[in-house]
Amino acid sequence: MAVKTKIIINPMANKGKCGKRWPQICAELERHLGPLASSDVAMTRGRNHATQLAREAVEAGYRRLVSVGGDGTFSEMMNGVIADDRPIAPNLVLAQVPAGTSNELSRSFGQLSLAEASKAIAMGHTRNIDVFRADARGYEGNQVTRYGFVLAIVGAAATISWRAQRVPLLKRLGPISYVLMTAFTTLTYSPRPYRIRIDDEAEQNLAMWSLMLCSFDGAGEGLMLAPGADPGDRKLDLILVGDIGHWETLTKIVPRLGDGSYLAHPKVSRRHATQVTIDSDRMVRADVDGESIGQLPMSITMLPFHLKMAAVKRP
Ligand SMILES: Nc1ncnc2c1ncn2[C@@H]1O[C@H](COP(=O)(O)OP(=O)(O)OP(=O)(O)O)[C@@H](O)[C@H]1O
C-alpha cells in the first residue's frame, strides 16, 4: 500500500513568498508524487498550527509529512510527531520543501532546489537526524519543553535572534535586521556568569558571551557555526564563546561566523556533549531552532532515537 503523504504549508514563510509560490510547488510535487487530494494538503493559520496539523495527520494514518516553508515550520511539524520523548508512530518519514528564509535541512542535505526536494520525497530514500529536548523557563514563568533539530542558543546570540524577530520593523527588513541587531547587541551585551554542567561532569562557573549547541553545521542565513557537525551522530557540538570585549567580538567573532573561522579564537571552545544544563543569576534568553522559547535555566538532552528525513541518495 502506498504511503500516505500530508503536505503542511506555511503560506507566510519567507515573508509571504511561500504562499505565492504554492501553485508552482504543488505542480512540482504532483509531478513526482502524483495528484494530491485536497485532504492531503493543509495550510497553517498561525504560530504552532503546524504542530497540531502534524499530530492530526499522524492520527489519521499519514506516515510521510512534508513541511513547505522554512526551518520554523519544519520544527513545529516535528514537535507534533513527538510526545513523551519518542515518535508518536513508527515508520514516520519527514521532509522539507525549502520555501522559507532559512532551510537548514535542505541546505545541509544538498537539496535546496524545488526539483531536488520533490525528488527526495518521491525516491523513498531517507537519512537519520537527531532530535534534542530543551526544557527552559517560559517568559510567563511556566515550564517550556521543545524538541529541536538544528541548534539551541543562549546569551547574546539568543538576544539577537529575539530582537530581530520581535521588533516588527526589523522583521520586515529581513536579513538586514540580523546585521543591525548583531552590531547593536554585540556593542551592548556584556558576557554573563553561567553555571554549566556538561554530561556527568562537575558544574563549572564560566563567564560567556554566548553558548551554542549545534546538531547541524550551519544555521540561519549563511552561518557556519560548527563545520563538520554530523546531524545524525547523537551528539551535539557545544560551542562556548567566552569572556570577550565588545569591540573584539564585533571585529573578530561576528565576521567569522559565516565560515566557522571564529572557532580559532582563543576564547572560543568546542566539544561534544549529549546533555547540558545551563543557569545564570542574570536573565538570559534561550532560543531553539530560531524560536525564542524563554530563559534560563535550560537543559538540553539528546534523545535516543532518530527521525527519518527524505533525502536524495548520494553515491
Ligand atoms: N499562517 C501563518 N501566519 C503567520 N505566521 C505563521 C503562519 N503559519 C506559520 N507561521 C509562523 O511563521 C514562522 C516562520 O516560519 P518559517 O521559519 O518556516 O519561515 P521563515 O521564512 O524561514 O522564517 P522567518 O520569517 O522567521 O525568517 C513560524 O514561527 C510559524 O509559527
The ligand as a Gaussian input file, in Angstrom:
#p B3LYP/6-31G(d) Opt

LIG

0 1
 N       -0.414000      31.468000       8.698000
 C        0.598000      31.988000       9.394000
 N        0.668000      33.315000       9.628000
 C        1.706000      33.855000      10.285000
 N        2.751000      33.145000      10.779000
 C        2.726000      31.827000      10.575000
 C        1.664000      31.178000       9.870000
 N        1.938000      29.866000       9.825000
 C        3.109000      29.697000      10.475000
 N        3.595000      30.866000      10.934000
 C        4.851000      31.138000      11.636000
 O        5.831000      31.531000      10.689000
 C        7.098000      31.424000      11.322000
 C        8.230000      31.331000      10.330000
 O        8.224000      30.122000       9.668000
 P        9.497000      29.551000       8.907000
 O       10.685000      29.528000       9.808000
 O        9.088000      28.277000       8.302000
 O        9.740000      30.587000       7.740000
 P       10.970000      31.558000       7.520000
 O       10.634000      32.443000       6.382000
 O       12.227000      30.751000       7.363000
 O       11.023000      32.259000       8.884000
 P       11.321000      33.716000       9.379000
 O       10.137000      34.559000       8.943000
 O       11.373000      33.529000      10.870000
 O       12.607000      34.122000       8.759000
 C        6.962000      30.266000      12.281000
 O        7.334000      30.732000      13.561000
 C        5.476000      29.935000      12.264000
 O        4.959000      29.767000      13.563000

